Amino acid sequence: VLFRSVSQSRYRAPTIISDENYKPVIEDLDRDLLEAVGSVPYKMYKLYNAIKEKGTEKARWHSGVLAQDIKKALDDKGLNWNDYGLLTYEELTTEVTIDEEGHYKPLDGGVKIAVNDSGYIDFIEGAMTLSESDGKTYLTKGIYMVRMEEFLVLKMAYLESLMGS
């Protein structure tokens, strides 16, 4: 079985296909890539939704890396982040109306941008943009995501390279 359903692997670690027969192009790790990933700092952060739900004081701290830091590190080495499986970026766009209080209410039911309990979209500065076309207003939500298993493999390879392994 090449793929397992979520219910079958509920209490198991994820299994990643790593058979060389399914990887027709194989190369050694690029030094610039290792140095870029090696320069990415680990950080602590609180999540937007947790802060909205619990408040800043009660929201829990998490640790990890920020996708934008990885993108910048790759850019600084002259590497195109789209050439690697470290990051993904997705955008969702939906038509909205803006009421007199400045709330954004989605009009179309096809695109699922989360709404709050009042049925409005909470605008996240830097992650969302507004645009107009043909007299209609559109809200676009963009989000970067990190494939942590790939990031951690590269980070470990970078650390091993420092130790001369």
N, C-alpha and C positions, 0 to 999 in steps of 0.2 A: 504494500500500500504506500503510494508516494505521498498522499495527503491524508491527514486525520481531521475529523470534525472537532470542533471545540469541545463538545461533550465527551468525546473519546479521550481527549488529552487534558481533561479538566484539572487533574492533579499531577500532571507530569510536566517536566521541563519541555520547552519547545524543541522539536526536532527539525533541524535545518538540512536540506539536501546539500550534500557536499561531495557528491560523486564526480570525479574528474571527467567522466564520460559525458556529463551534461554541461561542461564548461569548455567550449572549444578554443577559447583564447585565454591563456594563462601566462602571467608575467610576475616577476618579483616586484615587491612593493617599491614604489617611487620614493626617493629620499625627500623630495620637496613635499610630497603628501604626508609622509611621516612627521616632518618638522612642522607642517601646518597644524596637524591634529595635536602634536605634542605641545603646541603653544596655546591651545584652547584651555582657558581656566575653568575650574569647577566653581560653581556658585550655589548659594542658597537663595530660595525664593518662596513666595507665597502665591498661590494661584488666584486668578481674578475671581472665578466663581465662588471659591471658598471665602474670600474677603467679602463679597456681596452677601453671602449667606450668613456668615458667622461674625463678620467684622474683622478688622485688621489684627486686633489683639488675639482673637481666638482661632484665627486661621493657622493651620500648621505649616511649619517650615518643611520644604523639600530640598533635595540636593541633586545636582546634575549639571548639565551644560545647556547653553542657549544656542538655538539653531543659528541665530544671527552672528554669534561669536565664531561658530564653525565656518559660516559663509565668508566672514571677514578674513579669517585666517587663510582660507583657500585663496581668496582674492589677493591677499598680500603676497602670496607666493606665485601669483600669476596663473593659478589653476581655476578652471571653470567648474563651479560646484555642480553643474548639471551633468558633468562627465562621471560623477561618482554616485554611488548609492547611499551616501551618508544622509542626505537631506531630501525631503520632498516639499513641495509647495502646492497648495490648493487654494482656489478661489471659488466662492459662491456669490452669485449676484441675484438680487431680488428687487422687484419694483416696490417702492414704499410711498406712503403719504407721510407728510410731516404736519402734525397738528399745531395749534396755536401755542402750545407749551414747548414745542420743539421735540416731541416724541416721534420716533420712527415706527410706523405700523406697516407690516408687510401686506401687499395686495394679492400677490399670486401665491397659490398653495403648493406649487411645484417645487420650489426651492426651500429647503429647511434650514433657515438661520434661526437659532434659538431665540425665543421671546421670553420676557419676564412674566411674572404672574398677572400683570396688567395687559399682556398681549403686545407689548412693544419690544423692539430690539434695543438692547443696551449698547450704545455706540462706544466702541473701544478705540481710543485715539491711537493712531499708528497702525492698527490692524484693519481698520475699516475706512472706506472712502465713499463719498457721494459723487454721483455724476448725473447729468441730464441729457436726454436724447428724445427728440420728437415730443417735447412738452411733458415727458415723464421723468420721475426721479428714481434713480437706482442706487441701492446700497450694495457695496461689494465688501465681503469679508475675506481677508487673506490670512493664511496660517502656514507657518513653516513647521515641519516635524522632523525629528531626528530618528534615524534607525540606530538605536543605541548599541545593538550587537556589533554593527559594523564600526561604529565609533570606538567602542571599547577594544575591539581587536586591533585597530590601528594605534590606539593609545598604548596598549600593551606592547605592540611591536616597536613603537618609538622608545618606550622605556627599556626594552631589551637591547635596542641599538645603543643606548647610552652605557649599558653595562658591558658592551662588547660581545654579546651573545650572538 
